[in-house]
Amino acid sequence: MVASRSERAILQDMCVDDGELMQLTEAREAIGELAEVLDELPDVLKRMLSREGQLDTEVWVRRLRGALADRFLDDATDQNELFD
């Protein structure tokens, strides 16, 4: 049996209203953009942030991208995994 929607999508519809879903989508986009910006900072600035502000940009990029991959998978990704 092949479902047209992933289990995640069905559960999401049951538990999250449209307003919350919109907020989650916006948060996901912001997290992705932040990870990209941090990753593209010049090395000099990354070192300065690490020394002066104890902010390890490499760690934060991994954490942000990990959060996107683990918790906010696209439905298309979930469905594609069914056929691998």
ZIFENGI-V796833 format. One record per residue. RES is the residue in one small letter. SS is DSSP state (H for helix, E for strand, C for the rest). PHI is phi in whole degrees, 0 to 359 (none if undefined). D_FIRST is the distance of its C-alpha to the first C-alpha in whole Angstrom. Layout:
BEGIN
res=RES ss=SS phi=PHI d_first=D_FIRST
res=RES ss=SS phi=PHI d_first=D_FIRST
END
This chain:
BEGIN
res=m ss=C phi=none d_first=0
res=v ss=C phi=245 d_first=4
res=a ss=C phi=269 d_first=7
res=s ss=C phi=279 d_first=10
res=r ss=C phi=230 d_first=12
res=s ss=C phi=284 d_first=12
res=e ss=H phi=301 d_first=13
res=r ss=H phi=300 d_first=17
res=a ss=H phi=296 d_first=17
res=i ss=H phi=295 d_first=16
res=l ss=H phi=296 d_first=18
res=q ss=H phi=297 d_first=21
res=d ss=H phi=296 d_first=21
res=m ss=H phi=285 d_first=22
res=c ss=H phi=251 d_first=24
res=v ss=C phi=237 d_first=26
res=d ss=C phi=277 d_first=28
res=d ss=H phi=300 d_first=28
res=g ss=H phi=296 d_first=32
res=e ss=H phi=292 d_first=31
res=l ss=H phi=297 d_first=28
res=m ss=H phi=296 d_first=31
res=q ss=H phi=296 d_first=33
res=l ss=H phi=297 d_first=30
res=t ss=H phi=296 d_first=29
res=e ss=H phi=296 d_first=33
res=a ss=H phi=296 d_first=34
res=r ss=H phi=298 d_first=31
res=e ss=H phi=296 d_first=33
res=a ss=H phi=295 d_first=36
res=i ss=H phi=297 d_first=35
res=g ss=H phi=297 d_first=34
res=e ss=H phi=295 d_first=37
res=l ss=H phi=297 d_first=40
res=a ss=H phi=299 d_first=38
res=e ss=H phi=295 d_first=39
res=v ss=H phi=297 d_first=42
res=l ss=H phi=298 d_first=43
res=d ss=H phi=292 d_first=42
res=e ss=H phi=270 d_first=44
res=l ss=C phi=299 d_first=47
res=p ss=C phi=298 d_first=50
res=d ss=H phi=303 d_first=51
res=v ss=H phi=300 d_first=54
res=l ss=H phi=292 d_first=53
res=k ss=H phi=299 d_first=50
res=r ss=H phi=295 d_first=53
res=m ss=H phi=296 d_first=55
res=l ss=H phi=297 d_first=52
res=s ss=H phi=293 d_first=52
res=r ss=H phi=287 d_first=56
res=e ss=H phi=275 d_first=57
res=g ss=H phi=243 d_first=54
res=q ss=C phi=51 d_first=52
res=l ss=C phi=247 d_first=49
res=d ss=C phi=271 d_first=47
res=t ss=H phi=296 d_first=45
res=e ss=H phi=296 d_first=43
res=v ss=H phi=296 d_first=42
res=w ss=H phi=293 d_first=41
res=v ss=H phi=298 d_first=39
res=r ss=H phi=298 d_first=37
res=r ss=H phi=296 d_first=36
res=l ss=H phi=295 d_first=35
res=r ss=H phi=292 d_first=33
res=g ss=H phi=295 d_first=31
res=a ss=H phi=297 d_first=31
res=l ss=H phi=294 d_first=29
res=a ss=H phi=289 d_first=27
res=d ss=H phi=276 d_first=26
res=r ss=H phi=252 d_first=26
res=f ss=C phi=232 d_first=25
res=l ss=C phi=294 d_first=22
res=d ss=C phi=291 d_first=21
res=d ss=H phi=300 d_first=18
res=a ss=H phi=298 d_first=17
res=t ss=H phi=296 d_first=18
res=d ss=H phi=301 d_first=16
res=q ss=H phi=292 d_first=13
res=n ss=H phi=296 d_first=15
res=e ss=H phi=294 d_first=15
res=l ss=H phi=295 d_first=11
res=f ss=C phi=257 d_first=12
res=d ss=C phi=280 d_first=15
END
